[in-house]
C-alpha cells in the first residue's frame, strides 16, 4: 500500500513541477518567490506525507536532517573541496573563462539544492532502500533525478548530443550523491556537495 502511495505522490509531484517549469518560467528578479515555490512544492508535501500518511515516521529523523550532522558537513566539505580543486585544475589547463559574480546565487543555490535532496535522497532513496536494497534503489533514484530535469531542458531547447551528455552527467551525480548519503547517513553531505556542484556550473556560465 505504501509503495502505491509513494508512486502516486511522485507522479503528482512531477506533473505539478513540470507544469510550473513550463508555464511559469524562472526569472532572476523573482528569486525569493522561487524559493517559496520550491519549499511549497518540494519540502512541505514530503513532511506532510511522512507525518500524516506514514504516521510512524518523524520527518526530520527519517530524512536524516538531524542525524550525523557534523559528519555530514565534514564529508560534504571534503568532497566539495575536491570538486573545487578538480574544477580549478580544468580551468587552468583549458583556459576556460569563469564568473564569480553570482549575486544572490551564492545563497539561493543552497536553498534550491536542499529541497531536491529532501525529495530524492531523503524521501525516495530512503523508501526504495527499505524495499529493494540500496544499489537498485540508488539507480532508480538517479533515473528519477534525471527525469525531473527534462522540463527545464525542454524549455532551454537542449537537444542531441548535449541532451545525452546532460543525462549521463546528472545520472552520475545522482548516483554519487546517493552513495555519499549512505556513507554519512546524513542528508547534509549530499546537500552541500549538490550546492557546490551547482555553483561550479554557474561559474562557467559566463
Secondary structure, DSSP 8 states (H G I E B T S, - for coil): -HHHHHHHHHHHHHHHHHHHHHHS---GGGHHHHHHHHIIIIIIHHHHIIIIISTT--HHHHTTSSSSHHHHHHHHHHHHHHHHHHHHHHHHHHT-------TTHHHHHHHHHHHHHIIIIIIIIHHHHHHH-HHHHHHHHHHHHHHTTHHHHHHHT--TTHHHHHHHHHHHHHHHHHHHHHHHT-HHHHHHHHHHHHHHHHHH--
